[in-house]
């Protein structure tokens, strides 16, 4: 999945939703899901993107066009 973070799908709420969907689809335990979401929200937008890429780098590519 490629997400152009310079467009409308690059907003923080959308990216959090992508992470939630991926974790739910993979049936992650709720506590682990919350840990990742908390980590994503613990800093600025750059942190949110970094955590998303670190956690789901095999499935998500954030494009900065």
PDBQT receptor file of N, H, CA, C and O in Angstrom, charges set to zero:
ATOM      1  N   UNK A   1       0.843  -1.162   0.000  1.00  0.00    +0.000 N 
ATOM      2  CA  UNK A   1       0.000   0.000   0.000  1.00  0.00    +0.000 C 
ATOM      3  C   UNK A   1       0.898   1.237   0.000  1.00  0.00    +0.000 C 
ATOM      4  O   UNK A   1       1.774   1.370   0.854  1.00  0.00    +0.000 OA
ATOM      5  N   UNK A   2       0.684   2.125  -0.941  1.00  0.00    +0.000 N 
ATOM      6  H   UNK A   2      -0.028   2.016  -1.635  1.00  0.00    +0.000 HD
ATOM      7  CA  UNK A   2       1.430   3.374  -1.026  1.00  0.00    +0.000 C 
ATOM      8  C   UNK A   2       0.486   4.504  -0.637  1.00  0.00    +0.000 C 
ATOM      9  O   UNK A   2      -0.610   4.630  -1.183  1.00  0.00    +0.000 OA
ATOM     10  N   UNK A   3       0.924   5.318   0.308  1.00  0.00    +0.000 N 
ATOM     11  H   UNK A   3       1.814   5.215   0.752  1.00  0.00    +0.000 HD
ATOM     12  CA  UNK A   3       0.120   6.446   0.765  1.00  0.00    +0.000 C 
ATOM     13  C   UNK A   3       0.896   7.726   0.509  1.00  0.00    +0.000 C 
ATOM     14  O   UNK A   3       2.003   7.904   1.017  1.00  0.00    +0.000 OA
ATOM     15  N   UNK A   4       0.308   8.616  -0.283  1.00  0.00    +0.000 N 
ATOM     16  H   UNK A   4      -0.591   8.471  -0.695  1.00  0.00    +0.000 HD
ATOM     17  CA  UNK A   4       0.921   9.923  -0.548  1.00  0.00    +0.000 C 
ATOM     18  C   UNK A   4       0.584  10.818   0.636  1.00  0.00    +0.000 C 
ATOM     19  O   UNK A   4      -0.546  11.288   0.763  1.00  0.00    +0.000 OA
ATOM     20  N   UNK A   5       1.563  11.054   1.502  1.00  0.00    +0.000 N 
ATOM     21  H   UNK A   5       2.482  10.673   1.399  1.00  0.00    +0.000 HD
ATOM     22  CA  UNK A   5       1.277  11.823   2.710  1.00  0.00    +0.000 C 
ATOM     23  C   UNK A   5       1.170  13.323   2.448  1.00  0.00    +0.000 C 
ATOM     24  O   UNK A   5       0.872  14.087   3.365  1.00  0.00    +0.000 OA
ATOM     25  N   UNK A   6       1.410  13.754   1.208  1.00  0.00    +0.000 N 
ATOM     26  H   UNK A   6       1.652  13.133   0.463  1.00  0.00    +0.000 HD
ATOM     27  CA  UNK A   6       1.229  15.162   0.881  1.00  0.00    +0.000 C 
ATOM     28  C   UNK A   6      -0.206  15.443   0.447  1.00  0.00    +0.000 C 
ATOM     29  O   UNK A   6      -0.595  16.599   0.278  1.00  0.00    +0.000 OA
ATOM     30  N   UNK A   7      -0.991  14.382   0.267  1.00  0.00    +0.000 N 
ATOM     31  H   UNK A   7      -0.675  13.443   0.403  1.00  0.00    +0.000 HD
ATOM     32  CA  UNK A   7      -2.376  14.529  -0.153  1.00  0.00    +0.000 C 
ATOM     33  C   UNK A   7      -3.334  14.296   1.008  1.00  0.00    +0.000 C 
ATOM     34  O   UNK A   7      -2.915  14.229   2.163  1.00  0.00    +0.000 OA
ATOM     35  N   UNK A   8      -4.619  14.173   0.696  1.00  0.00    +0.000 N 
ATOM     36  H   UNK A   8      -4.959  14.228  -0.243  1.00  0.00    +0.000 HD
ATOM     37  CA  UNK A   8      -5.637  14.025   1.732  1.00  0.00    +0.000 C 
ATOM     38  C   UNK A   8      -5.494  12.752   2.574  1.00  0.00    +0.000 C 
ATOM     39  O   UNK A   8      -5.956  12.710   3.714  1.00  0.00    +0.000 OA
ATOM     40  N   UNK A   9      -4.866  11.733   2.028  1.00  0.00    +0.000 N 
ATOM     41  H   UNK A   9      -4.490  11.767   1.102  1.00  0.00    +0.000 HD
ATOM     42  CA  UNK A   9      -4.689  10.497   2.794  1.00  0.00    +0.000 C 
ATOM     43  C   UNK A   9      -3.482  10.588   3.722  1.00  0.00    +0.000 C 
ATOM     44  O   UNK A   9      -3.169   9.627   4.424  1.00  0.00    +0.000 OA
ATOM     45  N   UNK A  10      -2.816  11.708   3.732  1.00  0.00    +0.000 N 
ATOM     46  H   UNK A  10      -3.070  12.489   3.161  1.00  0.00    +0.000 HD
ATOM     47  CA  UNK A  10      -1.651  11.876   4.582  1.00  0.00    +0.000 C 
ATOM     48  C   UNK A  10      -1.950  12.475   5.936  1.00  0.00    +0.000 C 
ATOM     49  O   UNK A  10      -1.035  12.710   6.726  1.00  0.00    +0.000 OA
ATOM     50  N   UNK A  11      -3.228  12.729   6.219  1.00  0.00    +0.000 N 
ATOM     51  H   UNK A  11      -3.971  12.538   5.578  1.00  0.00    +0.000 HD
ATOM     52  CA  UNK A  11      -3.509  13.327   7.519  1.00  0.00    +0.000 C 
ATOM     53  C   UNK A  11      -3.384  12.283   8.626  1.00  0.00    +0.000 C 
ATOM     54  O   UNK A  11      -3.528  11.083   8.392  1.00  0.00    +0.000 OA
ATOM     55  N   UNK A  12      -3.115  12.763   9.822  1.00  0.00    +0.000 N 
ATOM     56  H   UNK A  12      -2.998  13.738  10.012  1.00  0.00    +0.000 HD
ATOM     57  CA  UNK A  12      -2.825  11.880  10.957  1.00  0.00    +0.000 C 
ATOM     58  C   UNK A  12      -3.965  10.915  11.250  1.00  0.00    +0.000 C 
ATOM     59  O   UNK A  12      -3.720   9.748  11.559  1.00  0.00    +0.000 OA
ATOM     60  N   UNK A  13      -5.201  11.379  11.160  1.00  0.00    +0.000 N 
ATOM     61  H   UNK A  13      -5.400  12.327  10.909  1.00  0.00    +0.000 HD
ATOM     62  CA  UNK A  13      -6.335  10.512  11.467  1.00  0.00    +0.000 C 
ATOM     63  C   UNK A  13      -6.438   9.350  10.476  1.00  0.00    +0.000 C 
ATOM     64  O   UNK A  13      -6.749   8.223  10.862  1.00  0.00    +0.000 OA
ATOM     65  N   UNK A  14      -6.177   9.631   9.210  1.00  0.00    +0.000 N 
ATOM     66  H   UNK A  14      -5.925  10.547   8.897  1.00  0.00    +0.000 HD
ATOM     67  CA  UNK A  14      -6.205   8.563   8.206  1.00  0.00    +0.000 C 
ATOM     68  C   UNK A  14      -5.106   7.536   8.483  1.00  0.00    +0.000 C 
ATOM     69  O   UNK A  14      -5.344   6.330   8.414  1.00  0.00    +0.000 OA
ATOM     70  N   UNK A  15      -3.904   8.021   8.796  1.00  0.00    +0.000 N 
ATOM     71  H   UNK A  15      -3.711   9.001   8.852  1.00  0.00    +0.000 HD
ATOM     72  CA  UNK A  15      -2.786   7.116   9.053  1.00  0.00    +0.000 C 
ATOM     73  C   UNK A  15      -3.034   6.264  10.296  1.00  0.00    +0.000 C 
ATOM     74  O   UNK A  15      -2.698   5.080  10.310  1.00  0.00    +0.000 OA
ATOM     75  N   UNK A  16      -3.615   6.851  11.330  1.00  0.00    +0.000 N 
ATOM     76  H   UNK A  16      -3.888   7.813  11.319  1.00  0.00    +0.000 HD
ATOM     77  CA  UNK A  16      -3.985   6.069  12.518  1.00  0.00    +0.000 C 
ATOM     78  C   UNK A  16      -5.008   5.003  12.156  1.00  0.00    +0.000 C 
ATOM     79  O   UNK A  16      -4.940   3.879  12.653  1.00  0.00    +0.000 OA
ATOM     80  N   UNK A  17      -5.953   5.351  11.292  1.00  0.00    +0.000 N 
ATOM     81  H   UNK A  17      -6.008   6.264  10.888  1.00  0.00    +0.000 HD
ATOM     82  CA  UNK A  17      -6.955   4.395  10.843  1.00  0.00    +0.000 C 
ATOM     83  C   UNK A  17      -6.351   3.246  10.058  1.00  0.00    +0.000 C 
ATOM     84  O   UNK A  17      -6.771   2.098  10.206  1.00  0.00    +0.000 OA
ATOM     85  N   UNK A  18      -5.362   3.552   9.221  1.00  0.00    +0.000 N 
ATOM     86  H   UNK A  18      -5.021   4.484   9.101  1.00  0.00    +0.000 HD
ATOM     87  CA  UNK A  18      -4.671   2.509   8.459  1.00  0.00    +0.000 C 
ATOM     88  C   UNK A  18      -4.000   1.534   9.424  1.00  0.00    +0.000 C 
ATOM     89  O   UNK A  18      -4.108   0.318   9.268  1.00  0.00    +0.000 OA
ATOM     90  N   UNK A  19      -3.310   2.080  10.414  1.00  0.00    +0.000 N 
ATOM     91  H   UNK A  19      -3.222   3.068  10.540  1.00  0.00    +0.000 HD
ATOM     92  CA  UNK A  19      -2.635   1.227  11.399  1.00  0.00    +0.000 C 
ATOM     93  C   UNK A  19      -3.644   0.348  12.137  1.00  0.00    +0.000 C 
ATOM     94  O   UNK A  19      -3.419  -0.847  12.326  1.00  0.00    +0.000 OA
ATOM     95  N   UNK A  20      -4.758   0.954  12.551  1.00  0.00    +0.000 N 
ATOM     96  H   UNK A  20      -4.941   1.925  12.398  1.00  0.00    +0.000 HD
ATOM     97  CA  UNK A  20      -5.788   0.183  13.258  1.00  0.00    +0.000 C 
ATOM     98  C   UNK A  20      -6.320  -0.947  12.397  1.00  0.00    +0.000 C 
ATOM     99  O   UNK A  20      -6.474  -2.074  12.868  1.00  0.00    +0.000 OA
ATOM    100  N   UNK A  21      -6.600  -0.652  11.141  1.00  0.00    +0.000 N 
ATOM    101  H   UNK A  21      -6.476   0.263  10.758  1.00  0.00    +0.000 HD
ATOM    102  CA  UNK A  21      -7.145  -1.679  10.243  1.00  0.00    +0.000 C 
ATOM    103  C   UNK A  21      -6.153  -2.818  10.043  1.00  0.00    +0.000 C 
ATOM    104  O   UNK A  21      -6.532  -3.989  10.087  1.00  0.00    +0.000 OA
ATOM    105  N   UNK A  22      -4.893  -2.480   9.825  1.00  0.00    +0.000 N 
ATOM    106  H   UNK A  22      -4.586  -1.529   9.790  1.00  0.00    +0.000 HD
ATOM    107  CA  UNK A  22      -3.882  -3.517   9.629  1.00  0.00    +0.000 C 
ATOM    108  C   UNK A  22      -3.770  -4.418  10.864  1.00  0.00    +0.000 C 
ATOM    109  O   UNK A  22      -3.690  -5.641  10.744  1.00  0.00    +0.000 OA
ATOM    110  N   UNK A  23      -3.765  -3.809  12.032  1.00  0.00    +0.000 N 
ATOM    111  H   UNK A  23      -3.830  -2.816  12.129  1.00  0.00    +0.000 HD
ATOM    112  CA  UNK A  23      -3.642  -4.603  13.260  1.00  0.00    +0.000 C 
ATOM    113  C   UNK A  23      -4.884  -5.451  13.499  1.00  0.00    +0.000 C 
ATOM    114  O   UNK A  23      -4.785  -6.599  13.932  1.00  0.00    +0.000 OA
ATOM    115  N   UNK A  24      -6.042  -4.888  13.218  1.00  0.00    +0.000 N 
ATOM    116  H   UNK A  24      -6.123  -3.956  12.867  1.00  0.00    +0.000 HD
ATOM    117  CA  UNK A  24      -7.290  -5.642  13.390  1.00  0.00    +0.000 C 
ATOM    118  C   UNK A  24      -7.344  -6.814  12.414  1.00  0.00    +0.000 C 
ATOM    119  O   UNK A  24      -7.720  -7.925  12.791  1.00  0.00    +0.000 OA
ATOM    120  N   UNK A  25      -6.967  -6.565  11.163  1.00  0.00    +0.000 N 
ATOM    121  H   UNK A  25      -6.661  -5.663  10.857  1.00  0.00    +0.000 HD
ATOM    122  CA  UNK A  25      -6.968  -7.620  10.149  1.00  0.00    +0.000 C 
ATOM    123  C   UNK A  25      -6.018  -8.757  10.516  1.00  0.00    +0.000 C 
ATOM    124  O   UNK A  25      -6.272  -9.918  10.197  1.00  0.00    +0.000 OA
ATOM    125  N   UNK A  26      -4.919  -8.408  11.193  1.00  0.00    +0.000 N 
ATOM    126  H   UNK A  26      -4.713  -7.464  11.452  1.00  0.00    +0.000 HD
ATOM    127  CA  UNK A  26      -3.939  -9.428  11.598  1.00  0.00    +0.000 C 
ATOM    128  C   UNK A  26      -4.247 -10.008  12.977  1.00  0.00    +0.000 C 
ATOM    129  O   UNK A  26      -3.506 -10.841  13.499  1.00  0.00    +0.000 OA
ATOM    130  N   UNK A  27      -5.357  -9.549  13.551  1.00  0.00    +0.000 N 
ATOM    131  H   UNK A  27      -5.959  -8.873  13.127  1.00  0.00    +0.000 HD
ATOM    132  CA  UNK A  27      -5.823 -10.041  14.849  1.00  0.00    +0.000 C 
ATOM    133  C   UNK A  27      -4.799  -9.846  15.961  1.00  0.00    +0.000 C 
ATOM    134  O   UNK A  27      -4.575 -10.739  16.779  1.00  0.00    +0.000 OA
ATOM    135  N   UNK A  28      -4.182  -8.665  15.980  1.00  0.00    +0.000 N 
ATOM    136  H   UNK A  28      -4.365  -7.940  15.315  1.00  0.00    +0.000 HD
ATOM    137  CA  UNK A  28      -3.273  -8.319  17.059  1.00  0.00    +0.000 C 
ATOM    138  C   UNK A  28      -4.070  -8.216  18.349  1.00  0.00    +0.000 C 
ATOM    139  O   UNK A  28      -5.227  -7.795  18.319  1.00  0.00    +0.000 OA
ATOM    140  N   UNK A  29      -3.487  -8.588  19.474  1.00  0.00    +0.000 N 
ATOM    141  H   UNK A  29      -2.547  -8.930  19.499  1.00  0.00    +0.000 HD
ATOM    142  CA  UNK A  29      -4.166  -8.382  20.763  1.00  0.00    +0.000 C 
ATOM    143  C   UNK A  29      -4.439  -6.888  20.981  1.00  0.00    +0.000 C 
ATOM    144  O   UNK A  29      -3.652  -6.033  20.576  1.00  0.00    +0.000 OA
ATOM    145  N   UNK A  30      -5.557  -6.601  21.620  1.00  0.00    +0.000 N 
ATOM    146  H   UNK A  30      -6.196  -7.296  21.949  1.00  0.00    +0.000 HD
ATOM    147  CA  UNK A  30      -5.959  -5.213  21.841  1.00  0.00    +0.000 C 
ATOM    148  C   UNK A  30      -4.873  -4.401  22.547  1.00  0.00    +0.000 C 
ATOM    149  O   UNK A  30      -4.657  -3.233  22.225  1.00  0.00    +0.000 OA
ATOM    150  N   UNK A  31      -4.197  -5.021  23.505  1.00  0.00    +0.000 N 
ATOM    151  H   UNK A  31      -4.372  -5.970  23.767  1.00  0.00    +0.000 HD
ATOM    152  CA  UNK A  31      -3.163  -4.292  24.245  1.00  0.00    +0.000 C 
ATOM    153  C   UNK A  31      -2.011  -3.873  23.333  1.00  0.00    +0.000 C 
ATOM    154  O   UNK A  31      -1.466  -2.780  23.488  1.00  0.00    +0.000 OA
ATOM    155  N   UNK A  32      -1.636  -4.732  22.387  1.00  0.00    +0.000 N 
ATOM    156  H   UNK A  32      -2.078  -5.620  22.262  1.00  0.00    +0.000 HD
ATOM    157  CA  UNK A  32      -0.566  -4.389  21.445  1.00  0.00    +0.000 C 
ATOM    158  C   UNK A  32      -1.022  -3.314  20.467  1.00  0.00    +0.000 C 
ATOM    159  O   UNK A  32      -0.248  -2.431  20.096  1.00  0.00    +0.000 OA
ATOM    160  N   UNK A  33      -2.281  -3.394  20.053  1.00  0.00    +0.000 N 
ATOM    161  H   UNK A  33      -2.910  -4.110  20.354  1.00  0.00    +0.000 HD
ATOM    162  CA  UNK A  33      -2.819  -2.360  19.170  1.00  0.00    +0.000 C 
ATOM    163  C   UNK A  33      -2.752  -1.007  19.856  1.00  0.00    +0.000 C 
ATOM    164  O   UNK A  33      -2.322  -0.019  19.260  1.00  0.00    +0.000 OA
ATOM    165  N   UNK A  34      -3.178  -0.966  21.108  1.00  0.00    +0.000 N 
ATOM    166  H   UNK A  34      -3.527  -1.768  21.592  1.00  0.00    +0.000 HD
ATOM    167  CA  UNK A  34      -3.194   0.296  21.841  1.00  0.00    +0.000 C 
ATOM    168  C   UNK A  34      -1.781   0.827  22.051  1.00  0.00    +0.000 C 
ATOM    169  O   UNK A  34      -1.556   2.037  22.008  1.00  0.00    +0.000 OA
ATOM    170  N   UNK A  35      -0.834  -0.072  22.276  1.00  0.00    +0.000 N 
ATOM    171  H   UNK A  35      -1.016  -1.055  22.311  1.00  0.00    +0.000 HD
ATOM    172  CA  UNK A  35       0.561   0.332  22.467  1.00  0.00    +0.000 C 
ATOM    173  C   UNK A  35       1.101   1.032  21.216  1.00  0.00    +0.000 C 
ATOM    174  O   UNK A  35       1.758   2.068  21.317  1.00  0.00    +0.000 OA
ATOM    175  N   UNK A  36       0.824   0.467  20.047  1.00  0.00    +0.000 N 
ATOM    176  H   UNK A  36       0.290  -0.375  19.965  1.00  0.00    +0.000 HD
ATOM    177  CA  UNK A  36       1.295   1.070  18.793  1.00  0.00    +0.000 C 
ATOM    178  C   UNK A  36       0.608   2.414  18.573  1.00  0.00    +0.000 C 
ATOM    179  O   UNK A  36       1.268   3.391  18.218  1.00  0.00    +0.000 OA
ATOM    180  N   UNK A  37      -0.704   2.479  18.776  1.00  0.00    +0.000 N 
ATOM    181  H   UNK A  37      -1.241   1.686  19.065  1.00  0.00    +0.000 HD
ATOM    182  CA  UNK A  37      -1.421   3.735  18.578  1.00  0.00    +0.000 C 
ATOM    183  C   UNK A  37      -0.928   4.815  19.545  1.00  0.00    +0.000 C 
ATOM    184  O   UNK A  37      -0.767   5.972  19.159  1.00  0.00    +0.000 OA
ATOM    185  N   UNK A  38      -0.692   4.435  20.785  1.00  0.00    +0.000 N 
ATOM    186  H   UNK A  38      -0.822   3.494  21.099  1.00  0.00    +0.000 HD
ATOM    187  CA  UNK A  38      -0.164   5.388  21.762  1.00  0.00    +0.000 C 
ATOM    188  C   UNK A  38       1.215   5.893  21.349  1.00  0.00    +0.000 C 
ATOM    189  O   UNK A  38       1.518   7.078  21.486  1.00  0.00    +0.000 OA
ATOM    190  N   UNK A  39       2.042   4.990  20.845  1.00  0.00    +0.000 N 
ATOM    191  H   UNK A  39       1.795   4.028  20.733  1.00  0.00    +0.000 HD
ATOM    192  CA  UNK A  39       3.383   5.374  20.392  1.00  0.00    +0.000 C 
ATOM    193  C   UNK A  39       3.287   6.323  19.193  1.00  0.00    +0.000 C 
ATOM    194  O   UNK A  39       4.049   7.284  19.090  1.00  0.00    +0.000 OA
ATOM    195  N   UNK A  40       2.345   6.043  18.291  1.00  0.00    +0.000 N 
ATOM    196  H   UNK A  40       1.726   5.262  18.374  1.00  0.00    +0.000 HD
ATOM    197  CA  UNK A  40       2.157   6.903  17.133  1.00  0.00    +0.000 C 
ATOM    198  C   UNK A  40       1.724   8.303  17.562  1.00  0.00    +0.000 C 
ATOM    199  O   UNK A  40       2.135   9.291  16.954  1.00  0.00    +0.000 OA
ATOM    200  N   UNK A  41       0.907   8.395  18.593  1.00  0.00    +0.000 N 
ATOM    201  H   UNK A  41       0.573   7.592  19.088  1.00  0.00    +0.000 HD
ATOM    202  CA  UNK A  41       0.365   9.673  19.052  1.00  0.00    +0.000 C 
ATOM    203  C   UNK A  41       1.254  10.371  20.076  1.00  0.00    +0.000 C 
ATOM    204  O   UNK A  41       0.921  11.465  20.532  1.00  0.00    +0.000 OA
ATOM    205  N   UNK A  42       2.365   9.766  20.440  1.00  0.00    +0.000 N 
ATOM    206  H   UNK A  42       2.635   8.877  20.070  1.00  0.00    +0.000 HD
ATOM    207  CA  UNK A  42       3.194  10.306  21.519  1.00  0.00    +0.000 C 
ATOM    208  C   UNK A  42       4.092  11.464  21.101  1.00  0.00    +0.000 C 
ATOM    209  O   UNK A  42       4.759  12.062  21.946  1.00  0.00    +0.000 OA
ATOM    210  N   UNK A  43       4.120  11.781  19.839  1.00  0.00    +0.000 N 
ATOM    211  H   UNK A  43       3.578  11.295  19.153  1.00  0.00    +0.000 HD
ATOM    212  CA  UNK A  43       4.988  12.861  19.376  1.00  0.00    +0.000 C 
ATOM    213  C   UNK A  43       4.306  13.664  18.290  1.00  0.00    +0.000 C 
ATOM    214  O   UNK A  43       3.081  13.781  18.250  1.00  0.00    +0.000 OA
ATOM    215  N   UNK A  44       5.122  14.211  17.417  1.00  0.00    +0.000 N 
ATOM    216  H   UNK A  44       6.117  14.116  17.450  1.00  0.00    +0.000 HD
ATOM    217  CA  UNK A  44       4.593  15.016  16.324  1.00  0.00    +0.000 C 
ATOM    218  C   UNK A  44       4.259  14.138  15.112  1.00  0.00    +0.000 C 
ATOM    219  O   UNK A  44       4.321  12.910  15.174  1.00  0.00    +0.000 OA
ATOM    220  N   UNK A  45       3.906  14.802  14.015  1.00  0.00    +0.000 N 
ATOM    221  H   UNK A  45       3.856  15.799  13.964  1.00  0.00    +0.000 HD
ATOM    222  CA  UNK A  45       3.519  14.083  12.798  1.00  0.00    +0.000 C 
ATOM    223  C   UNK A  45       4.660  13.223  12.268  1.00  0.00    +0.000 C 
ATOM    224  O   UNK A  45       4.427  12.121  11.770  1.00  0.00    +0.000 OA
ATOM    225  N   UNK A  46       5.884  13.715  12.371  1.00  0.00    +0.000 N 
ATOM    226  H   UNK A  46       6.073  14.609  12.775  1.00  0.00    +0.000 HD
ATOM    227  CA  UNK A  46       7.044  12.950  11.913  1.00  0.00    +0.000 C 
ATOM    228  C   UNK A  46       7.168  11.657  12.708  1.00  0.00    +0.000 C 
ATOM    229  O   UNK A  46       7.465  10.605  12.142  1.00  0.00    +0.000 OA
ATOM    230  N   UNK A  47       6.943  11.729  14.002  1.00  0.00    +0.000 N 
ATOM    231  H   UNK A  47       6.701  12.583  14.462  1.00  0.00    +0.000 HD
ATOM    232  CA  UNK A  47       6.963  10.541  14.861  1.00  0.00    +0.000 C 
ATOM    233  C   UNK A  47       5.880   9.563  14.428  1.00  0.00    +0.000 C 
ATOM    234  O   UNK A  47       6.132   8.364  14.315  1.00  0.00    +0.000 OA
ATOM    235  N   UNK A  48       4.680  10.071  14.187  1.00  0.00    +0.000 N 
ATOM    236  H   UNK A  48       4.476  11.045  14.278  1.00  0.00    +0.000 HD
ATOM    237  CA  UNK A  48       3.568   9.216  13.769  1.00  0.00    +0.000 C 
ATOM    238  C   UNK A  48       3.946   8.446  12.502  1.00  0.00    +0.000 C 
ATOM    239  O   UNK A  48       3.732   7.236  12.422  1.00  0.00    +0.000 OA
ATOM    240  N   UNK A  49       4.499   9.135  11.531  1.00  0.00    +0.000 N 
ATOM    241  H   UNK A  49       4.672  10.118  11.596  1.00  0.00    +0.000 HD
ATOM    242  CA  UNK A  49       4.903   8.491  10.272  1.00  0.00    +0.000 C 
ATOM    243  C   UNK A  49       6.018   7.484  10.513  1.00  0.00    +0.000 C 
ATOM    244  O   UNK A  49       6.003   6.397   9.936  1.00  0.00    +0.000 OA
ATOM    245  N   UNK A  50       6.973   7.827  11.346  1.00  0.00    +0.000 N 
ATOM    246  H   UNK A  50       6.985   8.710  11.814  1.00  0.00    +0.000 HD
ATOM    247  CA  UNK A  50       8.095   6.932  11.627  1.00  0.00    +0.000 C 
ATOM    248  C   UNK A  50       7.630   5.634  12.272  1.00  0.00    +0.000 C 
ATOM    249  O   UNK A  50       8.069   4.550  11.889  1.00  0.00    +0.000 OA
ATOM    250  N   UNK A  51       6.746   5.750  13.246  1.00  0.00    +0.000 N 
ATOM    251  H   UNK A  51       6.390   6.631  13.557  1.00  0.00    +0.000 HD
ATOM    252  CA  UNK A  51       6.241   4.548  13.921  1.00  0.00    +0.000 C 
ATOM    253  C   UNK A  51       5.447   3.693  12.941  1.00  0.00    +0.000 C 
ATOM    254  O   UNK A  51       5.565   2.468  12.954  1.00  0.00    +0.000 OA
ATOM    255  N   UNK A  52       4.645   4.320  12.099  1.00  0.00    +0.000 N 
ATOM    256  H   UNK A  52       4.549   5.315  12.089  1.00  0.00    +0.000 HD
ATOM    257  CA  UNK A  52       3.880   3.577  11.098  1.00  0.00    +0.000 C 
ATOM    258  C   UNK A  52       4.820   2.821  10.162  1.00  0.00    +0.000 C 
ATOM    259  O   UNK A  52       4.596   1.646   9.869  1.00  0.00    +0.000 OA
ATOM    260  N   UNK A  53       5.860   3.488   9.698  1.00  0.00    +0.000 N 
ATOM    261  H   UNK A  53       6.041   4.442   9.936  1.00  0.00    +0.000 HD
ATOM    262  CA  UNK A  53       6.813   2.840   8.801  1.00  0.00    +0.000 C 
ATOM    263  C   UNK A  53       7.595   1.731   9.497  1.00  0.00    +0.000 C 
ATOM    264  O   UNK A  53       7.836   0.677   8.908  1.00  0.00    +0.000 OA
ATOM    265  N   UNK A  54       7.993   1.962  10.750  1.00  0.00    +0.000 N 
ATOM    266  H   UNK A  54       7.797   2.818  11.229  1.00  0.00    +0.000 HD
ATOM    267  CA  UNK A  54       8.730   0.943  11.496  1.00  0.00    +0.000 C 
ATOM    268  C   UNK A  54       7.875  -0.292  11.741  1.00  0.00    +0.000 C 
ATOM    269  O   UNK A  54       8.360  -1.421  11.663  1.00  0.00    +0.000 OA
ATOM    270  N   UNK A  55       6.616  -0.072  12.033  1.00  0.00    +0.000 N 
ATOM    271  H   UNK A  55       6.222   0.845  12.097  1.00  0.00    +0.000 HD
ATOM    272  CA  UNK A  55       5.718  -1.168  12.398  1.00  0.00    +0.000 C 
ATOM    273  C   UNK A  55       5.189  -1.904  11.178  1.00  0.00    +0.000 C 
ATOM    274  O   UNK A  55       5.062  -3.128  11.203  1.00  0.00    +0.000 OA
ATOM    275  N   UNK A  56       4.880  -1.178  10.114  1.00  0.00    +0.000 N 
ATOM    276  H   UNK A  56       4.983  -0.184  10.093  1.00  0.00    +0.000 HD
ATOM    277  CA  UNK A  56       4.235  -1.780   8.944  1.00  0.00    +0.000 C 
ATOM    278  C   UNK A  56       5.005  -1.536   7.652  1.00  0.00    +0.000 C 
ATOM    279  O   UNK A  56       4.410  -1.474   6.576  1.00  0.00    +0.000 OA
ATOM    280  N   UNK A  57       6.320  -1.398   7.752  1.00  0.00    +0.000 N 
ATOM    281  H   UNK A  57       6.803  -1.448   8.626  1.00  0.00    +0.000 HD
ATOM    282  CA  UNK A  57       7.147  -1.093   6.590  1.00  0.00    +0.000 C 
ATOM    283  C   UNK A  57       7.046  -2.089   5.452  1.00  0.00    +0.000 C 
ATOM    284  O   UNK A  57       7.271  -1.732   4.295  1.00  0.00    +0.000 OA
ATOM    285  N   UNK A  58       6.708  -3.337   5.763  1.00  0.00    +0.000 N 
ATOM    286  H   UNK A  58       6.525  -3.627   6.703  1.00  0.00    +0.000 HD
ATOM    287  CA  UNK A  58       6.563  -4.346   4.712  1.00  0.00    +0.000 C 
ATOM    288  C   UNK A  58       5.265  -4.178   3.936  1.00  0.00    +0.000 C 
ATOM    289  O   UNK A  58       5.125  -4.689   2.824  1.00  0.00    +0.000 OA
ATOM    290  N   UNK A  59       4.317  -3.457   4.531  1.00  0.00    +0.000 N 
ATOM    291  H   UNK A  59       4.431  -3.043   5.434  1.00  0.00    +0.000 HD
ATOM    292  CA  UNK A  59       2.998  -3.335   3.910  1.00  0.00    +0.000 C 
ATOM    293  C   UNK A  59       2.634  -1.919   3.504  1.00  0.00    +0.000 C 
ATOM    294  O   UNK A  59       1.770  -1.723   2.649  1.00  0.00    +0.000 OA
ATOM    295  N   UNK A  60       3.280  -0.931   4.104  1.00  0.00    +0.000 N 
ATOM    296  H   UNK A  60       3.982  -1.090   4.798  1.00  0.00    +0.000 HD
ATOM    297  CA  UNK A  60       2.925   0.465   3.869  1.00  0.00    +0.000 C 
ATOM    298  C   UNK A  60       4.171   1.236   3.446  1.00  0.00    +0.000 C 
ATOM    299  O   UNK A  60       5.223   1.140   4.079  1.00  0.00    +0.000 OA
ATOM    300  N   UNK A  61       4.036   1.996   2.376  1.00  0.00    +0.000 N 
ATOM    301  H   UNK A  61       3.182   2.074   1.862  1.00  0.00    +0.000 HD
ATOM    302  CA  UNK A  61       5.092   2.887   1.913  1.00  0.00    +0.000 C 
ATOM    303  C   UNK A  61       4.525   4.282   1.926  1.00  0.00    +0.000 C 
ATOM    304  O   UNK A  61       3.537   4.561   1.247  1.00  0.00    +0.000 OA
ATOM    305  N   UNK A  62       5.140   5.167   2.693  1.00  0.00    +0.000 N 
ATOM    306  H   UNK A  62       5.942   4.941   3.245  1.00  0.00    +0.000 HD
ATOM    307  CA  UNK A  62       4.697   6.553   2.738  1.00  0.00    +0.000 C 
ATOM    308  C   UNK A  62       5.467   7.344   1.687  1.00  0.00    +0.000 C 
ATOM    309  O   UNK A  62       6.687   7.487   1.769  1.00  0.00    +0.000 OA
ATOM    310  N   UNK A  63       4.746   7.848   0.714  1.00  0.00    +0.000 N 
ATOM    311  H   UNK A  63       3.755   7.732   0.647  1.00  0.00    +0.000 HD
ATOM    312  CA  UNK A  63       5.346   8.604  -0.388  1.00  0.00    +0.000 C 
ATOM    313  C   UNK A  63       5.276  10.084  -0.065  1.00  0.00    +0.000 C 
ATOM    314  O   UNK A  63       4.245  10.595   0.372  1.00  0.00    +0.000 OA
ATOM    315  N   UNK A  64       6.376  10.754  -0.285  1.00  0.00    +0.000 N 
ATOM    316  H   UNK A  64       7.214  10.340  -0.639  1.00  0.00    +0.000 HD
ATOM    317  CA  UNK A  64       6.452  12.192  -0.043  1.00  0.00    +0.000 C 
ATOM    318  C   UNK A  64       6.670  12.896  -1.383  1.00  0.00    +0.000 C 
ATOM    319  O   UNK A  64       7.757  13.399  -1.669  1.00  0.00    +0.000 OA
ATOM    320  N   UNK A  65       5.629  12.920  -2.182  1.00  0.00    +0.000 N 
ATOM    321  H   UNK A  65       4.746  12.512  -1.949  1.00  0.00    +0.000 HD
ATOM    322  CA  UNK A  65       5.743  13.483  -3.545  1.00  0.00    +0.000 C 
ATOM    323  C   UNK A  65       5.716  14.983  -3.510  1.00  0.00    +0.000 C 
ATOM    324  O   UNK A  65       5.801  15.626  -4.556  1.00  0.00    +0.000 OA
TER     325      UNK A  65
